[in-house]
Amino acid sequence: MDDKKLIKSLRESPEGYGLDGTYYPTAMFLTGIDVGGSGGLLRGFTEWLVVRRGECSSFYWHKLVLLDLFPEMSVGDWKNPNHLTPEQHRQAVEHLFSLVLEFLDVRNSPRELSRMYTRYEAMYAHIWG
């Protein structure tokens, strides 16, 4: 199964993969898939989210997805299931899958991926020197 089909399958029936529709377990499940594939699924996802957001960040993608959807949210306690309401969990999981699918289109296009990394490098040039 290719990456897009896998994400679409997870999105359509998360319970078939043992997920309960909440954000943290879904994010960790995707992290597990990514690690199991030597980082190939989500390689560049954090950088893509930073570029998409247009501001430098030290956050990893787990928090950036939440901030993209809920810009005013404090993400310090994001792992706590009570940090989000049931509706926010639903929205966050849906947003995560949408973002990953959008990212996979960029990741699978060498030209788009190169452009994204060029923009990322330019954003951090003043920090890295």
Secondary structure, 3 states (H helix, E strand, C coil): CCHHHHHHHHHHCHHHHCCCCCHHHHHHHHHHHHHHCCCCCCCCHHHHHHHHHCCCCCCCHHHHHHHHHCCCCCCCCCCCHHHCCHHHHHHHHHHHHHHHHHHHHHHCCHHHHHHHHHHHHHHHHHHHC
